[in-house]
Amino acid sequence: MGTGFSLQQGLVGKDTIFRLTGDSQLLWMEYRAASQLPWDTLWVVLRTPDKIQGAYRLYRVKTDSLLYRGQIRVRTASIYLALIMPPREYRQILARKRFYITDASHPTLASLRNKAQAQAAQTQPSDLSDVSIENIELPSEALLSTPNEKIEEPLIEDDSMDLEVPDLDTPDIGEENLDLEDFGDLDDL
């Protein structure tokens, strides 16, 4: 990440801490893939502890097929998590990058962490039925850890999680294809 870009120098002002001086600020972001990817564009989703702040595109650089580059816009001081993913494939995260945006009211990382903890406390649901998918997939605790901590998420291996996906391309299921024995004992309903 950097504050600017030039063809001669590449990214200018590389850092993970940036100061917001106006209502918003444009930053440059680059992602280098380990191998050739099938997509010409990638998405960057910006997340703060309280919500998703936006989604932006990274375009493949014509002179280097492993490099993607684009601009992102930040509008508020906070701890950000940038998630780089293929288009329309939200569960395949290629990279994560944490960065910090300070301003006059939150000039230090400690003040940003205090703000993030207050936001996380306000957004904690009191009942599990209030948990949204957004909070499950991108927990705010990951944003509050220090940059040197490695976040390890447990892998769930459970056969009960396997879902059978219906074929949506076929026309309506007629009564001749419907077997009520598949539903078990209907008196229990």
Helices and strands as residue ranges (DSSP letters): E 4-6, E 10-12, E 17-19, E 25-32, E 41-47, E 52-61, E 64-74, E 78-85, E 95-102, H 109-123, G 128-130, H 133-137, H 141-144, G 159-161, G 175-177, G 180-183, G 186-188
